[in-house]
Amino acid sequence: MENNPSHRSGYEISALKLLLLLLICSLLGGLAGAGIFALLRPEAPAAEAPLSTMKTAPQEAVSVRLDVNTSGTEVVSEIGPAVVTVINHLPARITIFGGQVQSTASGSGVIISPQGYIVTNNHVVDGAQSLTVILADGTQLDADLVGVDTYADLAVLHVSGTMPAVASWGNSDSLKAGEPVIAIGSPLGNFTNTVTMGVISATDRAIEVDSNYMLEGLIQTDAAINQGNSGGPLINLGGQIIGINTLIVRGGGSAVAEGLGFAIPSNTAKAIVDQLIQYGKVARPYLGIRWVWITPSIAGRYNLPVDHGIYLTEIDPSGPAAEAGLKQGDILLSANSQVFDTDHPFQNVLFRFAPGDQVQFEFMRGSETNEVLIELGTMPD
């Protein structure tokens, strides 16, 4: 049978249509299946990018203000105006050419009452012809000397006017080593109201100031104290006076030391200052004797029977010692059983008592030891 081209062409077209239809259905089926799978599959979390590739939005700069306000700065702000510079105008000196030179010395002080009373050291005002006080703001005031106590190295001045600030007393008996303290004063007389800070290094120190007397019960501190700081306050962080700065020890030769400052305890200072303000002087006990301090070298030189004691060289006929029967040449050994020795000089032991106290003294006359009860008098002006 002969092939018919027209019929073959029709068949071919039909087959082609069928093939095309199948392709379209397959394509539509795949798309539909993928859509259904996507709808049914749980969403996977997005992978985190490595930290090294992460970028963050720039943050705005934050302005921070540090407000420094410590107890130390508050104390200085409160007490600083009560600290003064004391100028001692000494008598004029005659030069070798016949002229006169006016000299001055300076120290520090602290205002302790609204009435204008100021505490300083006796050695700051010693020998003064006149005195000037310079307040923290530079105001200069004439000062009157109320009274001094040479043994405690304390003095009280008085100025008139409105006081810029007043410092209060603290309790020096409660001090402990390591407690922070502040010293305020005018070192060298030029650097007014200089502030230094340190700690209580020790309490109850004794420093020999001459051959037969020691300043006792002193506070030791490493707060920097220099010439001119004398008479200024040592203050605790409660803003109270716990000492009056009085001396420094530098050492000597190869043994040079730093940070050895000493202050008179506030309890001692206040008791003496109160007497100076009230009476103009301190009532010290009095025996009415002149004496020589016996040391081992003196005892050996003069063949004395003891290494320590008080050799009486002169007796006031109207004094307590004479009334009790003591005589020239007697040697005092102790008072109320406290032996006089290097650590307990005579004056230090005597000043523990008050005028009017009855004290049992042990003494030697020749080779015999005796005891006598003496009622102490009051040291004359």
PyMOL commands that set and color helices and strands:
alter all, ss='L'
color gray80, all
select helices_A, chain A and resi 5-40+51-53+71-82+122-125+172-174+187-189+266-279+296-301+320-323+346-350
alter helices_A, ss='H'
color red, helices_A
select strands_A, chain A and resi 83-89+93-94+100-101+104-111+117-120+130-134+140-149+154-158+168-169+180-185+194-210+213-221+233-236+240-248+251-252+255-256+261-265+285-286+289-294+309-315+331-335+338-339+358-365+368-375+377-378
alter strands_A, ss='S'
color yellow, strands_A
deselect
rebuild
show_as cartoon
